[in-house]
């Protein structure tokens, strides 16, 4: 019986029906114990009623639950409801392969990827003695993380003595209805191996037959076997051979045709031996691309033989002479596009900077990991092997990359225009080494963070950008000088690249801290400083000799015709490549640098790493008690900023959102669990309530201009600027007449708020850094953190006179806050070796001077989990009773698999010119 929304199966609450599976109804549900979304399949009562089948089903379910593979849908639980058994599985978002095939065939590279992932999943299952037996497009889900196989092992529920499929169907009359009307059993027939139809015992090679049928359909858009009835379909499978893939798709590599034909062999012994073999063959075809197409060689070779074949083909081509430099890079007129994948070997991975925002960066994730040599014959990339990061050089006519000595810790590689040097950032300096190998030379020291882009000009000058500031230039044997000047409302200039002749440069202008959308690409003439905005909503633009600008917009690679003399875009920008990875920042102030993980060789070869843009991470609003126990609040999970503030009456939280569609200042009603925007205009940070809870002050970034702003909490009026500049408000006096704030000069400011006007003073303006200010509830005491001792410690002073300071912490600390009763102080202790920090507490007794008790720890926490630390004002807030704290807890994103290959397109300029014509 179908279940209604809200119905329960034990701890599972039904939310909606997803559809009917071959073994019953499938529902989307909520696991109320673990607070996660799951999928539940209800098995038919007639199957559940048989005691032998029940026992076998439970035994099989335990076996399948032991499977753990990224391309197999996880089985979480098995249970019973009203006499029917049910399965609890991982809920997958995406579309089934069957749904995708309704739209037509898949591109070759996508078909190879999906088939490889299916083969890998089958390999894992077969090793556990589990055979799928019902592999079909409807049991393959296409998700953001790749293909996922469903319904593993359910076919094993059929008893060994059950009637063969052909016997069951033999008594069926021949029907005139099309196969699509036959229901699920006919759909399964399309992918049944001959031995299954004959009632013989199936083994792992049965799944390989189904995989061959799926691969055939993905590549051609047609099923391998057709029939007007079940009987004729069975006859087709048992007696006829399918039309070769290459007949329907003439550009199919011969090795691909052969592999499909082997998988669809009528005799199991003539099929590949294992799914592992098929997966290796598919990977080899993807890796060698054009070589496989040209040689037509049988792909099932040992790895060493495959490598030798690649080297041999390239070597033979090289011997053809200078007229055909080498086979893979020959570019005759109207050259066809060739796709390849280059392994990072011997590196374990290409270090493309894929670290989530707010997490500690992996050792040196490169902000721009790829670049070509000047002749376009080799790719230089930042790679890591055994935990050691350095640069590698991979020539296209060799089987492996060559590690480049003296480049340990390198990021952001850039090759000089003469091809002699490669520059990079490592260990706080920009350095260079000869591309052929040699000692390391320092170009510019004192560059604390990896630059946002690095490029050479023809005179040997190195240009680089930083997170906040202009483009800098380092002449040969010179000192860095600013090449550009920030305009009004501009936070940074980054990602420089040269235009032909070296007379002008391109760079990206950023106007926001935490989100994207206002950035521009500017062309600037170096001699005069004259600049022109050439693209909006664009980053990382590069000129190529076909007369195009190639740039990123939302993780998609675009191209537009461009006149480098007039510095003018000619015509409309056109998307030319989806999902190019963008490098992440190691700073918590922004999660995407805008740098694209792509490189274009002067020969017309494109290299890139595919990946969707990483969004600002989702978080949940939580409370943390004094023992460190975390409890979720009844509020939506959204991409919250780390700083939040509790309203004076204790029922509302003011917080920030940083999503592409929703940003600004929002209010969460804690009683109702609702979230509503106060202002989406611009970017809002560091909200602070004024007494009474009727108004909020905050740091406001709009149109690139930063200011201290105020707004009614009911949204009856828009924000109003109080003071220009980068102010970070923290707390107010009880009468609301004074506000303490952390200033951009790393000092504490007192802002007077009178009659709608504001005036700032700096009573603690010192050479040291003072941040994290917080006023006591009665307004008589100020606590803050300063590095006057050489490390950050928490101090207390009287207010407003700011008398002598007393230490609160003894071994380091920051982010202080007051208990609402004014008799206890909280602060964060320094980071431990494991990266964790402690919430500390100390008693406070007012007096002259006040008495401060010895600080003691309350609980430790992971800053990459709870966003309690990190900002120049405290991130967390304290409940009215002082028994718990309000904070944001990050929702972990699925770990990204290591990047072990770089995608390559040979002769890409031909496709670029066809997609984006340039004026003649």
N, C-alpha and C positions, 0 to 999 in steps of 0.2 A: 504494500500500500504506500503511495507517495506520502512523504512527510512534509508537513507545513513548516513555514518559517517560525522559529521559536521552539520547535519540538526538540526534545533532548534524547540523546543516546548516551546514558551514563554522563560522563563529564563533558560531552560534546553537544553544543547548541547549534542546531541547523539554522543556516542563514538564507540559503537559496538553492534551488535545484540547478545543477550544471548541465545534466543531460543523462541519457541512457547509455550505459556501457554494455558490452557484450554479455556481462554476467549480472547485470542489474542496474539500479538507479545510482547516480553519482550526485553528491551534494557538496556544496561549500559550507563549512562549519567553523565554529570557534572552539578551540580547546581551552576551556575555562580554567584549567589548572595551570597551564604554561602560557596562557594569553597569546596564542598564535593561531593563525588561520590554517585550516587543514582541509583536505578533501576526503569524503567518506563514500565508499561504495557498499551498497546493501546487496548481499547475495540472495538469490531466489530461495524461497522457503523450501521448495522441493529438493534443492541441493543441500540446504542446511539440515533437513530432517533425517538424512541417512547417517547413522552413527559412524559407520566406517569412513564415509566421506568427511564427516566433521573432524574425526581424529586425524585423517590425512591432511585435511585443509589446515588444521592448526599446526601440524608438523611442518608442512611446506611453508606456512607463513613465518614460522620461526627461522627457517633456513633463509628465506628471502630477506627478512628483516636484518640478517647479518651482512647483506650486501651493502657496501659503502663505496660509491663511485660518483664523481661529479655529473655523469651522464645517465644515471639511473634514478628514477623517482623513488625517494626513500619511503619505506613502509614503517610507520610509527607504532601501530597498535592493531590488535584484532579483538573483536568483542561480539556480543550477541544481543539482539533486541527483538522481543516478541517472536522468538523462534527462528529468526533470520540472523545469519552471521554477517558481520560487516568488517571492512578493512578501513583503517585510518592511514592516509597517505599524505605526503608532502603536497601542498597546494601550489600549482604551477600557473604563473601568469604568462600568457602568450597565445599562440595558435597551434593547432595540430598540423603535422606535415600534410595530412589529407586536406585540411582547409587551405593550406598554402598552395597545394597542387591544383586546386580548383582555379587558381589564377594563372596557371601555366607552368612551364618548366622552370627550373632554377638555373641561374648562371653556373657555369662549370665550376668556378672556385667555391661557390656556396654549396653546390651539390657534393663536391669532394670533402668539404669541411663537415657537413652533416653526416655523410657516410662514414668518415673517419671516426667521428664521435660515437656513432652507433656501433661500429666495429670494436672500439675500445670498451664500450659498455658490455657487449657480448663477451669479449675476452674475460672481463672480470667475472661475469656470471658463469661462464663455462668452467672457469677455474674452480668454482664452488660446486660444480656438478649440476648446475641449473641451466635448463634449456628453455628458451622463451616459448617456442612452438606456435605463437600467434603474432609474429612480428609483421606489422603492416603500418602504413602511414598514419592510421588513426591511433596507433599506440606509440607515436613519436610526437612529443611536444617540442616546439621551437620557442625557446625562451631567450632572454637577454644573455644568460650565461651559457647558452648553447643548447644542443639537442638533449632531450631527456626521454628515456624509455619507460613505458608504463606497463602494468599488468604482467610483470615477470612471474613465470612459473604457474600461472593459473591453468594453463592447458594440462599440467601434470595432474590435475584433479580427475581427468578422464581415466577410467579404469583400463588396465591392460587388456581385459577381455571385452571392452566396449566394441560396438559394431563399427567397422571402418567407415570413413566418410563416404566413400563411393557406394558402399552398401546402403547407407542411410538414404542416399540420393537416388539410388537406382530405381526405386519405385515411384519417384516423382514423375509426373507427366511432363513432356516437353512443353514449355510455355513460350508464348509469343511475346511476353512482357520483356522489356529491356532489363539488363542485369542490375541496373541501379534500383529497380523495384524489388529485388529479391531479398533485401534485408541484410542483416549483419553477417549471416552465414555465407552468402554469396560474396560479400565484400572480403571475407576472410579467405575464400577460395582463391581469389586472385593471387594470393601470396603463399598458398600451400605447396610444398614441395611434392614431387611425384610420389615419394615413399609414404608421405602422409595420406595421400588420396588412395593409395593401395593398401592402407591399413598396416604398413610395416612399422617397426620401431624407429622412432626418430632419434637423431643424435645432434651433436653440435653443427654438423654440416647441413642439417635441415634449416637452421637459422641463417646459414650463409646463402642458401637458395633464396630465402625471403629477402635478405639484404640485397642480393643481385637484382631481384624484381623491383625493389624500392629505388635502387640506384638507377636502373633503366628508366623508371618513370620520372625521377627527378631530372635526368638529363634530356629526355625527349618530350616530356609532357604527355606521353601515352603509356598505357599499360603494356607490359611485355606480352601478355596473353589475353585474348578477347573471345567472347562467345555470346550468342543471343540467348542462351539458356544455361542453367547449371551444367547440364550434360555436355553441351558443346564446349563450354569453358574447360571442363575436366579433360575432354578429348584433346583440346588444344595444348593443355599443360603436359599431358602424357605423350603426345605424338608429334607435336610440331615445334620448330625452332622459331624464336622471335626474329623480327626484322633487325638486322644489325644496327646498333646505335649510330654508327658512322653513316649509315644510309639516310637516317632521319636528320642527323646533325653532322654534316660533312667535315667540320673542323675538329671533330673529336679525335684526340690522339689515339693511334693504333693500340697502344698498351692499355688504354682505358676500355676500348672495344673488347680486347682479349680478356681482361679481368671480368667484365660483366658476363661474357660468354662462359667463362669457367664457372662462375658462381651459379649460373642457370643450367649447368649440365644436368641431364636426366639421371646420370649415374653418380651417387655420392662420392665414390672414389676418385672421380675426375674433377671434383671441386677442390678449391684450396683446402689445405689440411686444417687450418685453425683460423678463428677470427683475428688472432694476433697477426697472422700472415697477411690477411686482407688489409688490416689497418696499416701495416708497414708498407704494403704496396701502394695504398692510397696516399700515404704521406710522401712516398718517393715520387709519385706522379706530381703531387703539389709542389715538391721541392725542385724537381728538375724541369717541370713545365715543358719548355721548348725542346730540351734535349730528348725527353720521352717522345714527343711528337715527331722529332726528326729521325730518331733511331728505330722506333717501333720495337724496341727490345722488350723481351719478357721481363716484367718488373720484379718478380720475386727473386731477388738476389740478396746475398748477405750484404751487410752495411759496407764492409770494406770493398766488395766488388762494385757496389753502387758508386762509392766515392771514386774508385779507379775509373769507372766509365765516364763520370763527369769530367775528370781531369783529362782522360784520353781524348774525348771529343773536343775539348777546348785546345788541347795540344795539337791535334790534327788540323784544326782550323787555323791555329797560329802559323803552321807550316805552309799554309796556302799563300802567304806573302802579305806585304803591306796593303795590297789592294783589298784584302778581306781580313782586316786586323785580327779578328777571331770570330768564330761562327756566331756566337750569341749576340754580339754587338754590331754585326753587319747591318747597315741601315740603307737598303736600296730605296729607290723612289717608291713612294706609297707603301712603306714598310708596315707590316702588320704588327698589331699590339701583341706582346708576349708577356705573360705573367709568370713570375717566379717567387719562391720564398728562399731567403738566405738564412741558414742556421747561424747562431751566434758562436758555435763551437770554435775554439775550446772554452770560451766563456760559458758559464751556466745560464746567463741571461743578459739581455740588453737592459741597462739600468735607466729606464725612461721616466724616473721620478714619480712613479705611481704610488704615492703615500697619501692616505686620507687627511683631510684638514684636521688640525688640532692634534694629530698624533705625532710622536717623535719621528722625524724622517728616517727612513732607512739610510744606511751610511752613504750619503752622497747621491741620492736620486737625481740624475742629470736633468736640468731644466730644458736643455735642448740636446738630445742624445746623439743625433745623426748629422753627418755632413759628408760630402763627396770630396775626393781629391780633385785638383784643378783639371786633370785630364779626363775625369769622369770614369776612370777604370777601377776605382776602389772606394769602398765605403769605410769611413772612420766612425766608430761608435764607442760610447761609454758602456763598458760591460763589467760584469762581476763574476769572479770564479773563486769558490771557497772563501767567500767573505771579503775578498780583496777586489777593489774596484780600480780599473785602469782603462786606458784607451786600447782599442783593437783596430787593426786594418784588415779589411776583407776584400781582396781582389776578386773580381767576378770570374776569373779563369782559374781559381784555386778552390780546393775543397774546404779549407778552414781559414779562419782569421789568424792574423799574426799579432800577438800582444806587443804593445809599444813600450819599451823600457823607459823608466824614469817618469811615469805618468800616474803613479799611485794616487788614488783619491780624485782622479780627474773628472770634471764635469764641463759641459758646454764647449765641446771641441769646435775649432774653426781652423780651416786650412788656408794658408796664405795664397795670394793670387799667383805667385810664381811656383807654387807647389812644393816649396822647400821646407816649410815649417808647419807645425800644427800648434795652435795656441789653445789653452784650456785654463780653467780655474781649479786650484787645489790648495788646501791648507792656508787659506787666508790671503792668497795672492794669485794674480794672473801670470801664467808661466808659458813657456814654449819649449819644444824640442824639435830637432830635425825629423822630418817624416821618415827618413831612411834609418833613423836611430842615432842616438847620441846623448850628450849631457843635457840636463834641464837648465834653462836660464830663466831668471825672474824678470818679468816685464813691468809689473806694477804691484808693489806690496801694499798691505793695509786695506785690501778689499775683503772685508769681513765675511760677506755672504756671496754665494755664487751670483754672477751677473745675470741680468735678464736680457740675454742675447749678447753675442760676441761676433764681430766681423772685422775682416781686414780690408783696407783700401789699397789701391795700386801703389801707393808710396810706402807701404809697410806700416802704416798707422793702424792701431787696433782701436775699434770703437766698441763701447759696451754700455748697457743700461743698468740701472739699479732699481730696487723696489720703490723708492721714493726719491726722485731727483731727475736731473737732465741726463742726456747722453754725454758720456765722457770719451775723450780721445787720448790715446797714449802714443805719441810719436816714437820712432825708433830711438832707444836710449834717452827718452825724455820722461817727463812727469805728466800725470793725467791733467787735462784741462777740459773745462766744460765746452762742449761743442754746440749744445742747444741751451735755450733758456726757457724755464717754465712760464707759461702764460697764466693769466688769471683763471682760477678754477681748475688748473691742471695739477694732478698729484705726481705724475711720473711720465717720463719718456723712456721707452724701452724697445727692445728687439730691433736694433738698427740693421739696415741692409743697404748696399750700394747700388746706385743707378749707373748705367753705362758712362764710361769716361771719368767717373769718380767726382763729377762736379756737384752732385747732389746725393742726398741720402733719404731713405724712407725710415720712419719709426712710428711706433704705436703710442698714442697719447691716452692715458687713463685718467678718469675723473671721479671714480668711486673707490671706496676702500674694500668693501666686502662683496659687491655684486658687479655684474657686467651689463652693458647696454649703451653706455654713453661714449665708449671708446672710439677713437678716430685714427686713421692712418694719415700721416702728414709727410709731404715731400718738402725738403728744405735744401736750398742752394747754399753750399758751404761758404762760398766767397762772400756773399752778401747777407746771409742769414735770412733771406726772404723765404717764407714758408707758405704752403698751400695745403689745405685739407683736400685729399683726393678720394678718401673713402670714409664713410660713417658706419658704425656698428661693425667694425672689422679689426682684426689683429694680425700681426706677424706677416706683413705683405713682403713679397719678394718679386723682383723683376726677372723674367726669363727672355731669352733672345728671340723667341717667337713673336715678341711685341705684346706680351701679356703681363699683368700683375696677377699673381697667385696669392691668395690670402685665406684666413680662417674667419668663419662667422658661425658661432654656435657649434663648433666641432665639425663643421662641414667645410671642405676645401672648395673655394670659389675661384673663378678666373674672369678677368675683364681685359679687353683690349686697352692698351695704354701707350701714350706718346711721351717718351722720356725727355724730349726736348721742350715740349709745352707743359710738362708735368700735369697731364690731363688724362682722365679716364675717358675712353671712347666707347660708348655703348653700355649695355646692361651687363651686370655681373651674372655669371651662370655657374651653378654647382657642378663640379667635375669629379668629386670623390666624397663619399660619406664617411662619417665616424673616424676622423683622424684624432689620435690622442693629443691632449694638451697637457703640458707639464704642470705639476702642482708645486706650490711654494712650500718651502720648509718653515715659513713663518705662519703664525696663526692669524695674521691680519688679512690674508686673502688666500683662497685655496687654489686658484688657477692663475698662472702667470700670463696666460695668453700665448705662450710659445707653443708652436705646433711641432709634433714629432714627425716631420717630413723633411725631405731633402731632394733637390732637383739638380741633377748633373748637367753640365753644359752639353753633353752628348744627347740629352733628351730622355734620360732614365730617371724615373721617379721611385724613391724609396719612402716608405711610411710605415707607421705602426698604427693599426686600426684600434679604435676604442671610442666609446661615447664620452661626451664631456662629463666629468665628475661633478655632480651637483653638490651644493652646500649640504653637509650631512644632517640627517634628521635627528631630532632629539625629543625626549619626553620630559615633561615637568614632573619633578619628584620632590619628596621631602626625605631628609636624612636625619635620624635621631642621634642622640649623643653617643650611642654605641655603634654608629655607622650603618644601621639598618636602613635600607632604601625602600620607600613606598611610593608607588606611582600616584599622581594626582589625576582626577577625572578630567583630563584635558586632551585635545588632539595631539598626535605626534606630528611635529612640523620641523622645518629647519630654523630652530631658534638660535638667536645670538646668545652668548654666554652670560651677559649681564642682565639681571632681573631685579625688580624692586617690589616689595610688598607695600600696599597702600596703608595709610595710618590706621584705618579701622580693621585691617587684617583680612579683608575678603576679596581683594583684587591684586593681580600681579601685572605690572607693566613690563613688557618685554619686546624684543626685536625679532623680526623675521627677515630671512635672507634667501628667498627663493626667486627664480626668474619672473614669476607672476605676482607674488605677494612679498612685499618688503615694507619697511617702515615700522611704526610704533603700533603695538597691539595691546589690548587689555584682555586678560583672562579672568572671568568671574569664577572664583573657586567654589562658590555654592552651587552654581548650575553647570559648571564644567564647560562653559561656552568661551569662544575666542572671537573677538571682534576687532576690526581695525580702528585705530584712532586717526592715524594719518598714513597714507601710502605715498605721500609726496616727498620724494627724495629718500635719503638714507638716514635712519635715526639710530643713534647709539647712546648708551649711558643715561637711561631715563631716571629721574629722581622726582618723588612726590613732594609737593609743598604741603605744609601743615593743613589739615582739614580735608585733604584728598580731593580738592576741587580742581587743582592745576598740576601740570607736570612741566619740568624743565628737562632739556636734553641737548645732546650734541647733534647738530643737523647739518647734513651735507646735501646741498641742492645745486645743480648746475656747476659742480666743482667748487662751490664756495662753502666753507665751513663756518659755523656760527654756534653760539649758545642761543637756544630758542625756548619759548614758552607756549603752552597751549592748554585750553580748558580740557579737563578729563572727560567731559561729556561730548566732545567733538562739535560744540556749537560754533566754534570759530577755528580758522586754520592756524598753523604755527606762526608765531611772530618772533622776529630776530631781536635778541637782547644785546648781544655783543658779537662782533665778528671774531673769527679765530677758532683754533682747535681747543675748546674747553671740554673737560670731562667731569661733569657735576657728580657729587658724591652724596652730600647730605646738607641739611639746613638747620638754622637755629629754630627754637620752638615758635618764635613769632613770625618766621618766614621772611625776615628782613635781610638775612645774610645766608649766603650759599658758599660752601667750600667745594673747590674743584681742583682736579689735577690738570695742570697746564701743559701745553706742548713743550714748553721750555724745561720740563722735568722739575718744576717747582709747584708749590701749593699756592693757590690763589683764593682770596676771600672776595666774593662778588656781592656788592651791596645792591639790593633790589628795593628801589623806592619810586613810587608813583609811575610805575611802568618803565623806569629807566634802570640802567645797570652800570656799575663802575667796579673795576677790578683793582685789587691791591695784592702785593706779593710780600707778605710779612716774613716769609721763610726763603727768600731768594738767596741761594748759596751756590757755591761751585759744585756741591754734591747733588745727588738725585733724591728728591722727596716726592713720594707718591702715596696712593692709597689712603687719602685723608678720610676721617670719620668723626663727626661731632657726637658728643654724649647726648642722651635724651634730654637733659636739662640745659644743654648748650654751654656748659661751663668747662668742658675738657675736650681736647683734640688729640686723637691718636692718629698715627701715620707711620710710614716706613721710610727709612733713610739709609743710604750706603756710606754714611760718614765714617763708619768703622772699617770700611773695606768690604763689607758685605751687608746685605739688607737686614736691618733689625727694626723692631717695632718700638716706638717711643710715644710717651704721653706728655702733653704740655697743658697748662691752664689756657683758657680761652675766655675773652678775646685778647687778653694782654700778652699771651704767649710767653709765659715765664720760663724758668729752667726746665729742660727736658729730663724725663725719667725713662730708663729702659723698661720695656715690658717683656720682651724676649731676651734670651741670653745666648742662644746658639743659632741665631738666624730666624727671620720671619718676615711676613708681609701680609697684606690683605686683612687688616684688623676690622672688627665689627663690635658693636656694643650689644649686650643684653638689654632688652627694653626697660628693665628695672634700674639700669645704670650701675649695677654692682658687680658686673662680670664682663670681662673682655675675651673675645675670641680672635684668633689669628691663625695663619698657616705657617707651619714649620718648614724648614728647607727640604729640598728633594733628597730622598734617600738614594742609595746606589741602584736600587731596583726601579727608580723613577717615581715611586709613590711619595705622597706627602701626608702630613699629619694635621688634623684640626686640633688646635691647642686652646686651652682655657686658663684664665687667671682671675682671681678675685680682685675687686677694686673697691676701696673704701675712701670716699671723699674726705678731704681734709687739707691742711696746709703744712706740709705737702700731703697729698693722698698716699695711701698705702696700697701697694700692688703685690698680690700674693705670687708665690712661685708658680710658673706656668706648668701645666700638666697635660698630657695627651688625652684626647677623647677618642679619636678613631683615625685610621689611615685610609687613603683612597688613591685611586689611579687617576691622574689628571687627564688621561685619554678616555676615561669613562665618565667621570663626573666633572663637569666644567666649572669647578670651584676656583681654580687658579688661572692666572695668565694675564689679566687686564691691569691697567694702571689704577683702576678702582676695583673694589672687591666684586667678584662675580655673584656670590651667594647673598642671601638675606636671612634674617633671623626671625623666627616665629614670635608672636607676642608673649608667649610663656617661656621662651628661651629653651624649649625642650627639643626643638628640631630646626632644621635649616632648609630653605628652599633653594633648589638648584636645577640645572639642566643635565640630564643624563643622555649621552650619545647613544643612538641606536647603531650598533655595529653594521657596517656594510659587508657584503660577502667579500672575502679576500680575493683580490685579483690574481689570477695565475701569472707566474713569471713570463716575461716576454722572451721567448727563445728563438724567434724568427723575425725577420724584417721582410715585409712585402715589397716586391720589385715589379715595376712595369717598364719593359724595354720599349723603345720607340714611342714613348708617351707623347712627345711633341706632335706626332701626327694626329693622335686622338684630340689633343688640346686644340689644334688648329681647326679640326673638323667641328668640334663642339662650340668653339668661340671664335668665329671668323674675325679677322682684323681688316680694317679698311685698307684698300689698295691705294 
